[in-house]
Amino acid sequence: VSSDENSGSLVKLTGAKNKKFNVDVASTRYKEISTNSLTLDQIKVNESETKLRIDEDIIFTIKGRAENIDEIIKSAL
């Protein structure tokens, strides 16, 4: 993934021959805590940043929209 600020990097994942990775692509979510607000635990979504989770243990944060990252992954298959 390339942007104006950074150049992209190629990542190749290699696993066992007869097993598959579980891949999840979603926009980044975060909690906003404000001392003056009466509402608690507001979960917000950052549409310009994506979390790419592979199985349960590997998580990448990517600057870019989730739809674009999903298209890149599908085009590489």
N, C-alpha and C positions, 0 to 999 in steps of 0.2 A: 504494500500500500504506500503510495507516494503522496506527499502534500507539498505545499509551498515551502514549509519550514524544514522538512526532512525527506530524505530519499528512502525508498522502500528496501526491504530485505527479503530474501528468498528463504522460506522455511520449508523443510521437507521432513515429514514424519514417517518413520518406518517402523512397522510393528511385525508381529508374528504372521506367518503366511496364511493361516486359516482363521485369524481373529480380526475384528474390526474395532475402530475407535468409536466411542460415542461423542459426537461433537454438538455443542450448543452455542449458538450465536445470538446475543441479545444486547440491547442498549444498556449502558451502565446505569445502575440505580444507586441512589445514596439517600441518607437521612439528613435532613436539615434541622439543626437544633438552634432555636432562638430563645434567648432569655426573656424577651418581651412578649412572646406569643403564648396564647392559651392552648393552642393545639399541640399535641405531642406526636412523635413518631410519624412525621410526614415523610413519605417516601417519594422522591422525585426521580425523574428519568432524564438522563443526559443523552440527547439524540445524536450528538456529534462525537461520542466515544462509545466503543463497543467492547464487550467482554467476550472472548472466545474461550470456551471451556472444552477441554479434551479429557474424556473420562471424568474422574472426580478430582484428580490431583493437579492437573496442569491448567493454569489460567493465564491468558494473555490479555492485556489491555491495548486496544488499537485505536488510534485517532482516526475516526471515520464512521460513517453511518452503517448500521447493522445490515441494511439492504445491500449496500455496496460490497461489504465483506462476504455476505452470503453468495452474491453473484460471482465473486472471485473464486470462492471455494468450489462452487458448482461447475464453473468453466474449466477448472483444473482437473476434474474427474474424468 
